[in-house]
Amino acid sequence: MYPITVTRGVPASMNLLMLANLRAGLGEPMLYEYVRELGELGAEVTLRFMREESDLAHLLRDARDYDRVVAAGGDGTISSVAYALRNTGIPLVPYPSGTANLFAHNIGLPREPHELAAMTMNGVPVALDIGELDHAGGVGFLMIAGAGFDAALIEGARELKPMLGEGAYLLSAAQNLQPTVATFILRLDGRRVATEGIAVLIVNLAKIQFDLSVTHGSDAQDGMLEVVVVKTRSVAGLLPAVWAALLDRLGEHAARPGLEIHTAREIEIVSEPPLPLQSDGEIIDCRTPFTARVLPGAVMIVLPGDALPVDSFPAPTALP
């Protein structure tokens, strides 16, 4: 997905800092198998646990003393750690142990513990864009933030995910067949757009549940975000867009019926009525209006492949 051509030798050992979310998948044996595989490959691992009340800045206080940071958890965990490490040049390894693990699907991470361990040691840090919301001093998202129906869907699935996995989103949708239709005023790099729909999505990477892509154009290295207005007035109205996404598996289907798509770097969204917000699958404790922006190339994510030379990274800076 992200071609790399420059290589260097892999160090014989590596010092890793792992942050593991206690709420996301720590009971599964694959995480412990992953850590064992890292030991077999010569890594030294410092493990710290993330709790709901944890101070992320404290957990990352000495991150620059490690070769790489591993974030083990769901999409929200990985995004929060990536945002905390923005503009530092510190490589981040995502270990997907959540329900949907959409970021892993988007960037093509391997799934087996031994493959993830090998990627941790041998993979290449690649500069990716990250989105930023203005809430509570800043919230980062690697994939999708949104207001409206998507946030309501995530809220409805929250309690069901441990039992149903991704199926919880289908049940939540079935319980919300007539979502709120809102009027939106968008400011996209200063350009005003008036529209309406059941949701507005801010997209950095477009692949969502069930391996469907919201749009064709998302690229986490282009310094842009896509702004997608869901124009339908009911869940049934989404079916043509879902069908178009399914057809992408057979060949490109450029049209996305029921979706109005823009691109921008700086985004402001006002809605009437005010709508709930989500960021990479986590509900944010506020409602519209909100602003969002892209931080181009601000995070270093380790992807499969050979590693880049050290001098190709930006010099590490103090953690924000």
QUIWO-V457020 format. One record per residue. N is the residue number from 0. RES is the residue in one letter. NEAR is the number of other ideal C-beta (glycine too) atoms within 10 Angstrom. D_FIRST is the distance of its C-alpha to the first C-alpha in whole Angstrom. Layout:
n=N res=RES near=NEAR d_first=D_FIRST
n=N res=RES near=NEAR d_first=D_FIRST
This chain:
n=0 res=M near=12 d_first=0
n=1 res=Y near=16 d_first=4
n=2 res=P near=6 d_first=6
n=3 res=I near=15 d_first=9
n=4 res=T near=7 d_first=13
n=5 res=V near=10 d_first=16
n=6 res=T near=12 d_first=17
n=7 res=R near=13 d_first=20
n=8 res=G near=7 d_first=22
n=9 res=V near=14 d_first=22
n=10 res=P near=13 d_first=25
n=11 res=A near=8 d_first=27
n=12 res=S near=10 d_first=27
n=13 res=M near=18 d_first=26
n=14 res=N near=13 d_first=27
n=15 res=L near=19 d_first=25
n=16 res=L near=23 d_first=26
n=17 res=M near=23 d_first=25
n=18 res=L near=26 d_first=26
n=19 res=A near=20 d_first=27
n=20 res=N near=24 d_first=28
n=21 res=L near=13 d_first=31
n=22 res=R near=15 d_first=30
n=23 res=A near=23 d_first=27
n=24 res=G near=20 d_first=27
n=25 res=L near=15 d_first=29
n=26 res=G near=9 d_first=31
n=27 res=E near=11 d_first=29
n=28 res=P near=8 d_first=29
n=29 res=M near=14 d_first=25
n=30 res=L near=20 d_first=25
n=31 res=Y near=12 d_first=28
n=32 res=E near=15 d_first=27
n=33 res=Y near=23 d_first=24
n=34 res=V near=20 d_first=26
n=35 res=R near=14 d_first=28
n=36 res=E near=19 d_first=26
n=37 res=L near=23 d_first=25
n=38 res=G near=11 d_first=29
n=39 res=E near=9 d_first=28
n=40 res=L near=17 d_first=26
n=41 res=G near=12 d_first=28
n=42 res=A near=21 d_first=27
n=43 res=E near=13 d_first=29
n=44 res=V near=17 d_first=29
n=45 res=T near=14 d_first=30
n=46 res=L near=12 d_first=30
n=47 res=R near=12 d_first=31
n=48 res=F near=13 d_first=31
n=49 res=M near=22 d_first=30
n=50 res=R near=10 d_first=33
n=51 res=E near=7 d_first=33
n=52 res=E near=5 d_first=36
n=53 res=S near=14 d_first=34
n=54 res=D near=10 d_first=34
n=55 res=L near=16 d_first=30
n=56 res=A near=11 d_first=31
n=57 res=H near=9 d_first=34
n=58 res=L near=18 d_first=31
n=59 res=L near=20 d_first=29
n=60 res=R near=11 d_first=32
n=61 res=D near=11 d_first=31
n=62 res=A near=20 d_first=28
n=63 res=R near=16 d_first=28
n=64 res=D near=9 d_first=30
n=65 res=Y near=19 d_first=27
n=66 res=D near=16 d_first=24
n=67 res=R near=21 d_first=22
n=68 res=V near=25 d_first=22
n=69 res=V near=27 d_first=21
n=70 res=A near=27 d_first=21
n=71 res=A near=26 d_first=22
n=72 res=G near=26 d_first=23
n=73 res=G near=25 d_first=21
n=74 res=D near=27 d_first=19
n=75 res=G near=22 d_first=22
n=76 res=T near=28 d_first=23
n=77 res=I near=31 d_first=19
n=78 res=S near=28 d_first=19
n=79 res=S near=23 d_first=23
n=80 res=V near=26 d_first=22
n=81 res=A near=24 d_first=19
n=82 res=Y near=24 d_first=22
n=83 res=A near=23 d_first=25
n=84 res=L near=27 d_first=23
n=85 res=R near=21 d_first=22
n=86 res=N near=17 d_first=22
n=87 res=T near=23 d_first=24
n=88 res=G near=19 d_first=21
n=89 res=I near=23 d_first=21
n=90 res=P near=23 d_first=18
n=91 res=L near=23 d_first=18
n=92 res=V near=25 d_first=17
n=93 res=P near=27 d_first=16
n=94 res=Y near=29 d_first=18
n=95 res=P near=23 d_first=18
n=96 res=S near=24 d_first=22
n=97 res=G near=23 d_first=23
n=98 res=T near=23 d_first=23
n=99 res=A near=23 d_first=20
n=100 res=N near=22 d_first=17
n=101 res=L near=25 d_first=15
n=102 res=F near=29 d_first=13
n=103 res=A near=21 d_first=12
n=104 res=H near=19 d_first=11
n=105 res=N near=21 d_first=9
n=106 res=I near=21 d_first=7
n=107 res=G near=10 d_first=8
n=108 res=L near=21 d_first=11
n=109 res=P near=14 d_first=13
n=110 res=R near=11 d_first=16
n=111 res=E near=12 d_first=19
n=112 res=P near=19 d_first=21
n=113 res=H near=15 d_first=21
n=114 res=E near=14 d_first=17
n=115 res=L near=26 d_first=17
n=116 res=A near=23 d_first=20
n=117 res=A near=17 d_first=18
n=118 res=M near=19 d_first=15
n=119 res=T near=25 d_first=17
n=120 res=M near=23 d_first=19
n=121 res=N near=16 d_first=17
n=122 res=G near=23 d_first=14
n=123 res=V near=21 d_first=12
n=124 res=P near=23 d_first=13
n=125 res=V near=21 d_first=11
n=126 res=A near=18 d_first=13
n=127 res=L near=23 d_first=12
n=128 res=D near=21 d_first=15
n=129 res=I near=23 d_first=17
n=130 res=G near=27 d_first=20
n=131 res=E near=21 d_first=23
n=132 res=L near=21 d_first=26
n=133 res=D near=14 d_first=30
n=134 res=H near=16 d_first=31
n=135 res=A near=9 d_first=33
n=136 res=G near=6 d_first=32
n=137 res=G near=14 d_first=29
n=138 res=V near=23 d_first=26
n=139 res=G near=23 d_first=22
n=140 res=F near=30 d_first=20
n=141 res=L near=28 d_first=16
n=142 res=M near=29 d_first=15
n=143 res=I near=27 d_first=19
n=144 res=A near=32 d_first=22
n=145 res=G near=26 d_first=25
n=146 res=A near=27 d_first=29
n=147 res=G near=26 d_first=31
n=148 res=F near=26 d_first=30
n=149 res=D near=26 d_first=27
n=150 res=A near=23 d_first=29
n=151 res=A near=22 d_first=32
n=152 res=L near=23 d_first=29
n=153 res=I near=22 d_first=28
n=154 res=E near=14 d_first=32
n=155 res=G near=17 d_first=33
n=156 res=A near=24 d_first=31
n=157 res=R near=14 d_first=31
n=158 res=E near=11 d_first=34
n=159 res=L near=17 d_first=33
n=160 res=K near=19 d_first=29
n=161 res=P near=10 d_first=31
n=162 res=M near=9 d_first=33
n=163 res=L near=15 d_first=30
n=164 res=G near=12 d_first=27
n=165 res=E near=14 d_first=25
n=166 res=G near=15 d_first=28
n=167 res=A near=22 d_first=29
n=168 res=Y near=23 d_first=27
n=169 res=L near=15 d_first=29
n=170 res=L near=15 d_first=32
n=171 res=S near=20 d_first=32
n=172 res=A near=17 d_first=31
n=173 res=A near=10 d_first=34
n=174 res=Q near=13 d_first=36
n=175 res=N near=17 d_first=35
n=176 res=L near=9 d_first=36
n=177 res=Q near=10 d_first=37
n=178 res=P near=23 d_first=35
n=179 res=T near=16 d_first=37
n=180 res=V near=16 d_first=36
n=181 res=A near=22 d_first=36
n=182 res=T near=12 d_first=37
n=183 res=F near=22 d_first=34
n=184 res=I near=15 d_first=34
n=185 res=L near=20 d_first=31
n=186 res=R near=16 d_first=31
n=187 res=L near=17 d_first=28
n=188 res=D near=13 d_first=28
n=189 res=G near=8 d_first=32
n=190 res=R near=9 d_first=32
n=191 res=R near=9 d_first=34
n=192 res=V near=14 d_first=33
n=193 res=A near=9 d_first=35
n=194 res=T near=14 d_first=34
n=195 res=E near=14 d_first=34
n=196 res=G near=23 d_first=32
n=197 res=I near=25 d_first=32
n=198 res=A near=27 d_first=29
n=199 res=V near=29 d_first=27
n=200 res=L near=25 d_first=23
n=201 res=I near=25 d_first=21
n=202 res=V near=26 d_first=17
n=203 res=N near=28 d_first=15
n=204 res=L near=24 d_first=12
n=205 res=A near=22 d_first=14
n=206 res=K near=21 d_first=13
n=207 res=I near=21 d_first=17
n=208 res=Q near=17 d_first=19
n=209 res=F near=14 d_first=19
n=210 res=D near=12 d_first=16
n=211 res=L near=15 d_first=17
n=212 res=S near=18 d_first=15
n=213 res=V near=23 d_first=17
n=214 res=T near=17 d_first=16
n=215 res=H near=16 d_first=14
n=216 res=G near=14 d_first=14
n=217 res=S near=21 d_first=12
n=218 res=D near=16 d_first=10
n=219 res=A near=29 d_first=11
n=220 res=Q near=13 d_first=11
n=221 res=D near=14 d_first=14
n=222 res=G near=12 d_first=17
n=223 res=M near=19 d_first=17
n=224 res=L near=28 d_first=18
n=225 res=E near=22 d_first=19
n=226 res=V near=22 d_first=22
n=227 res=V near=25 d_first=23
n=228 res=V near=22 d_first=26
n=229 res=V near=23 d_first=27
n=230 res=K near=18 d_first=30
n=231 res=T near=20 d_first=32
n=232 res=R near=15 d_first=35
n=233 res=S near=14 d_first=34
n=234 res=V near=17 d_first=32
n=235 res=A near=10 d_first=33
n=236 res=G near=16 d_first=32
n=237 res=L near=20 d_first=28
n=238 res=L near=13 d_first=28
n=239 res=P near=15 d_first=27
n=240 res=A near=20 d_first=24
n=241 res=V near=14 d_first=23
n=242 res=W near=11 d_first=24
n=243 res=A near=18 d_first=22
n=244 res=A near=21 d_first=19
n=245 res=L near=13 d_first=20
n=246 res=L near=12 d_first=20
n=247 res=D near=15 d_first=17
n=248 res=R near=10 d_first=16
n=249 res=L near=7 d_first=19
n=250 res=G near=6 d_first=18
n=251 res=E near=7 d_first=17
n=252 res=H near=15 d_first=20
n=253 res=A near=9 d_first=19
n=254 res=A near=11 d_first=23
n=255 res=R near=20 d_first=23
n=256 res=P near=15 d_first=26
n=257 res=G near=19 d_first=28
n=258 res=L near=20 d_first=25
n=259 res=E near=17 d_first=26
n=260 res=I near=15 d_first=23
n=261 res=H near=17 d_first=23
n=262 res=T near=17 d_first=21
n=263 res=A near=21 d_first=23
n=264 res=R near=15 d_first=23
n=265 res=E near=13 d_first=26
n=266 res=I near=23 d_first=27
n=267 res=E near=19 d_first=30
n=268 res=I near=24 d_first=31
n=269 res=V near=17 d_first=35
n=270 res=S near=22 d_first=36
n=271 res=E near=12 d_first=39
n=272 res=P near=10 d_first=39
n=273 res=P near=14 d_first=37
n=274 res=L near=25 d_first=34
n=275 res=P near=20 d_first=33
n=276 res=L near=24 d_first=30
n=277 res=Q near=23 d_first=27
n=278 res=S near=28 d_first=24
n=279 res=D near=29 d_first=21
n=280 res=G near=29 d_first=23
n=281 res=E near=19 d_first=26
n=282 res=I near=15 d_first=29
n=283 res=I near=18 d_first=30
n=284 res=D near=8 d_first=34
n=285 res=C near=16 d_first=35
n=286 res=R near=14 d_first=35
n=287 res=T near=21 d_first=34
n=288 res=P near=16 d_first=34
n=289 res=F near=22 d_first=31
n=290 res=T near=14 d_first=29
n=291 res=A near=25 d_first=26
n=292 res=R near=18 d_first=24
n=293 res=V near=22 d_first=20
n=294 res=L near=19 d_first=20
n=295 res=P near=15 d_first=18
n=296 res=G near=17 d_first=16
n=297 res=A near=21 d_first=18
n=298 res=V near=27 d_first=17
n=299 res=M near=26 d_first=15
n=300 res=I near=25 d_first=13
n=301 res=V near=23 d_first=13
n=302 res=L near=19 d_first=9
n=303 res=P near=18 d_first=10
n=304 res=G near=18 d_first=11
n=305 res=D near=14 d_first=14
n=306 res=A near=20 d_first=15
n=307 res=L near=19 d_first=16
n=308 res=P near=9 d_first=20
n=309 res=V near=9 d_first=21
n=310 res=D near=7 d_first=23
n=311 res=S near=13 d_first=20
n=312 res=F near=15 d_first=20
n=313 res=P near=12 d_first=22
n=314 res=A near=7 d_first=25
n=315 res=P near=14 d_first=26
n=316 res=T near=12 d_first=28
n=317 res=A near=7 d_first=30
n=318 res=L near=17 d_first=29
n=319 res=P near=12 d_first=29
